[in-house]
Amino acid sequence: MKKLTSFAFLLSILMSLTLISCSPSEEDTGGAGIGIPQHTKKLVMATNAEFPPFEFKAEDGSYQGIDVEIMQAICKATGRELVVEDIAFDSIIPAVTSGKADCGVAGMTITEDRLRNVDFTMPYYEAFQVIVVPKDSAIQGTDDLKGKRIGVQIGTTGDTLASDIEGVSMNRFSKGADAIVALTQNKVDAVVIDNEPAKAFVAKNADKLVILSEPLTKESYAMAVKKGNNELLSLLNTQIERMMNDGTMASIRAKYEGAAE
């Protein structure tokens, strides 16, 4: 009996080793999803879901928008599970640098200041900072903003740009939508914000607000990763380039930009 038991024990070890060697690895190359492991890695995306059409919370509680769908497509292609962390915009980069999030994807513009703290992917979207005003406003361009009350979302490039205008009174809000509400209530004279969210907000207030034709500036959106995380940076760049080339990026943009318009 002892000999038989020892043989059975040895056989069980050999079978276990065979199963382990044949099981899928949790490593993947960031390719087209071939060999996706049963226990996929999680990819944590830090964002601020108050920025339609790039990221927003739907009525059913799910996260939707251009950025969310781009990340969902990337995760599907690379065998990852997307986890969306909805936090304040000015907390996104600290979340990435501390390792609480893998990447920051929130309609984020590449700036010199941000480059000191994080690495950015290749740009995936060209945007504009625009000026939103009441329909009867005397403000017709950038020069007319001098000395006015300007509403912005705190920590955004709109915040930075508006702050440089002579004599302005800055009114900073945690959400772009709150700045728009303040504008409709005559608490600010204008709002400086990205063009696509501006379209979505103005569409809901078409009888009250307009977007001036002259943009404040042009800028590029990219994804932020922790400095030195070259593996993730390379994976995201590969997928962004693929999606630009195969039409996925254009399809996602058209879906949400069309709705905003």
C-alpha positions in Angstrom: 0.0 0.0 0.0 2.8 2.4 0.8 4.4 1.9 -2.7 1.0 2.4 -4.4 0.4 5.5 -2.4 3.8 7.0 -3.2 3.2 6.3 -6.9 -0.2 7.9 -6.8 1.3 10.9 -5.1 4.1 11.2 -7.7 1.5 10.9 -10.5 -0.6 13.7 -9.0 2.4 16.0 -8.9 3.3 15.3 -12.5 -0.3 16.0 -13.6 -0.3 19.3 -11.7 2.9 20.4 -13.3 1.5 19.6 -16.7 -1.6 21.6 -16.1 0.4 24.6 -14.9 2.7 24.5 -17.9 -0.3 24.4 -20.3 -2.3 27.1 -18.5 -2.3 30.6 -20.1 0.1 33.2 -18.9 -1.1 36.4 -17.4 1.4 38.3 -19.6 0.3 39.5 -23.0 1.9 41.6 -25.7 -0.8 44.2 -26.2 -1.7 42.7 -29.5 -5.1 41.8 -30.9 -6.3 39.7 -28.0 -4.7 36.4 -29.0 -4.1 34.2 -25.9 -6.1 36.3 -23.6 -5.7 34.8 -20.1 -8.6 33.5 -18.1 -7.7 35.9 -15.2 -7.2 39.2 -17.1 -5.3 42.1 -15.8 -7.1 45.2 -14.7 -6.4 48.5 -16.2 -7.4 51.4 -13.9 -8.4 54.5 -15.8 -8.6 57.7 -13.7 -11.0 60.2 -15.1 -13.5 62.9 -14.2 -16.9 61.9 -15.5 -18.2 65.4 -15.8 -16.9 66.1 -19.3 -19.3 65.1 -22.0 -18.9 63.8 -24.7 -15.6 62.4 -23.5 -16.7 61.0 -20.2 -19.9 61.1 -18.3 -22.2 58.9 -16.2 -25.3 57.6 -17.9 -28.7 57.3 -16.3 -28.1 53.6 -15.6 -24.9 54.5 -13.7 -22.5 53.3 -16.4 -19.6 55.4 -17.6 -19.8 56.4 -21.3 -18.1 58.7 -23.7 -15.3 59.0 -26.3 -12.5 58.3 -23.8 -14.4 55.5 -22.1 -15.1 53.7 -25.4 -11.5 54.2 -26.5 -10.2 52.5 -23.3 -12.8 49.8 -23.6 -11.6 49.0 -27.1 -8.0 49.0 -26.0 -8.8 46.6 -23.1 -10.8 44.3 -25.3 -7.9 44.1 -27.8 -5.3 43.4 -25.1 -7.2 41.1 -22.8 -7.7 43.5 -20.0 -10.5 44.5 -17.7 -11.2 48.2 -17.6 -11.8 49.8 -14.2 -13.0 53.4 -14.3 -12.2 55.6 -11.3 -14.2 58.8 -11.3 -12.4 61.5 -9.3 -11.8 65.2 -9.3 -10.0 66.4 -12.4 -7.1 67.9 -10.5 -6.6 64.6 -8.6 -6.0 62.5 -11.8 -2.3 63.1 -12.2 -1.6 62.5 -8.4 -3.6 59.2 -8.8 -1.3 58.2 -11.7 2.0 59.3 -10.1 1.1 57.5 -6.8 0.1 54.2 -8.6 -3.5 54.4 -7.6 -4.4 54.5 -11.3 -2.6 53.1 -14.3 -3.4 56.0 -16.6 -5.3 59.3 -16.7 -7.7 59.6 -19.6 -10.0 62.7 -19.3 -9.7 64.9 -22.3 -6.3 65.9 -20.9 -4.1 68.3 -22.7 -0.4 67.9 -23.0 1.3 70.8 -21.2 4.8 71.5 -20.0 3.7 71.6 -16.4 2.0 68.1 -16.6 5.0 66.7 -18.5 7.1 67.3 -15.3 5.0 64.8 -13.5 3.8 62.2 -16.0 4.5 60.8 -19.5 2.0 61.2 -22.3 1.0 59.0 -25.1 0.8 60.2 -28.7 -2.1 62.6 -29.1 -5.4 61.0 -30.0 -7.6 64.1 -30.3 -7.2 67.8 -31.4 -9.3 70.2 -29.5 -9.9 73.9 -28.9 -10.5 76.0 -25.9 -13.6 78.1 -26.6 -15.6 80.9 -25.0 -19.3 80.4 -24.1 -21.4 83.5 -23.5 -25.0 84.5 -23.2 -26.7 85.2 -26.5 -27.1 88.9 -25.7 -23.5 89.3 -24.5 -21.3 92.1 -25.6 -18.3 89.8 -25.5 -17.4 89.0 -29.1 -13.8 87.7 -28.8 -10.8 87.2 -26.5 -10.0 90.9 -26.2 -13.5 91.5 -24.7 -12.7 89.1 -21.8 -10.5 91.7 -20.0 -11.8 92.6 -16.6 -14.7 90.1 -16.9 -15.9 87.3 -14.6 -14.7 84.0 -16.1 -16.0 80.6 -15.2 -13.7 77.6 -15.6 -13.3 74.0 -14.4 -10.4 74.0 -11.9 -7.1 72.5 -13.0 -7.9 72.6 -16.7 -6.1 74.3 -19.5 -9.0 76.7 -19.7 -8.3 77.7 -16.1 -4.6 78.4 -17.0 -5.4 80.3 -20.1 -8.2 82.5 -18.6 -6.0 83.3 -15.6 -3.5 85.0 -18.0 -6.1 87.5 -19.3 -5.7 91.0 -17.9 -8.0 92.0 -15.0 -10.2 88.9 -15.0 -12.1 87.7 -12.0 -11.6 83.9 -11.9 -14.5 81.7 -10.8 -13.3 78.1 -10.5 -15.7 75.1 -10.4 -15.1 71.4 -9.8 -17.3 70.6 -12.8 -17.6 72.3 -16.2 -21.4 71.9 -15.9 -21.4 74.0 -12.8 -19.6 76.8 -14.6 -22.2 76.7 -17.3 -25.0 76.9 -14.7 -23.3 79.9 -13.2 -23.3 81.5 -16.6 -27.0 80.9 -17.1 -27.6 82.6 -13.7 -25.5 85.6 -14.6 -22.9 84.8 -11.9 -20.1 84.9 -14.5 -19.8 86.7 -17.8 -18.2 83.9 -19.8 -17.0 80.3 -19.5 -13.8 79.0 -21.1 -13.9 75.3 -21.8 -13.1 72.6 -24.3 -15.1 72.8 -27.6 -16.8 69.4 -27.5 -18.1 69.7 -23.9 -19.1 73.3 -24.8 -21.2 71.9 -27.7 -22.9 69.4 -25.3 -23.6 72.1 -22.6 -24.8 74.7 -25.1 -27.1 72.2 -26.8 -29.0 71.9 -23.5 -29.2 75.7 -23.2 -29.6 76.6 -26.9 -32.1 79.4 -26.1 -29.6 81.1 -23.8 -26.0 80.4 -24.7 -23.7 80.5 -27.7 -20.1 79.5 -28.5 -17.9 82.3 -30.0 -16.4 81.5 -33.3 -12.9 82.6 -32.3 -11.2 79.8 -30.2 -8.8 80.7 -27.4 -6.3 78.1 -28.5 -5.8 74.7 -30.1 -4.5 71.8 -28.1 -3.9 68.0 -28.1 -5.4 65.4 -25.9 -3.3 62.4 -24.7 -3.3 59.7 -22.0 -1.1 60.2 -18.9 0.9 57.4 -17.4 3.4 57.3 -14.6 6.9 58.4 -15.6 9.1 55.5 -16.5 6.1 53.1 -17.2 7.4 52.5 -20.7 5.6 49.1 -21.1 2.1 50.7 -20.6 3.1 53.7 -22.7 4.1 51.5 -25.6 1.0 49.4 -25.3 -1.3 52.5 -25.4 0.6 54.1 -28.3 0.4 50.9 -30.3 -3.4 50.6 -29.8 -4.0 54.3 -30.4 -2.1 54.1 -33.7 -4.0 50.9 -34.7 -7.4 52.5 -33.9 -6.5 55.6 -35.9 -5.5 53.5 -38.9 -8.4 51.0 -38.9 -11.2 53.7 -38.4 -12.1 52.7 -34.8 -11.1 56.1 -33.4 -13.1 58.0 -36.1 -16.1 55.8 -35.5 -16.1 56.4 -31.8 -15.7 60.2 -32.2 -18.5 60.4 -34.8 -20.9 58.6 -32.5 -20.5 61.2 -29.7 -19.7 64.3 -31.7 -22.8 63.8 -33.8 -24.9 63.5 -30.6 -23.4 66.7 -29.2 -24.1 68.7 -32.4 
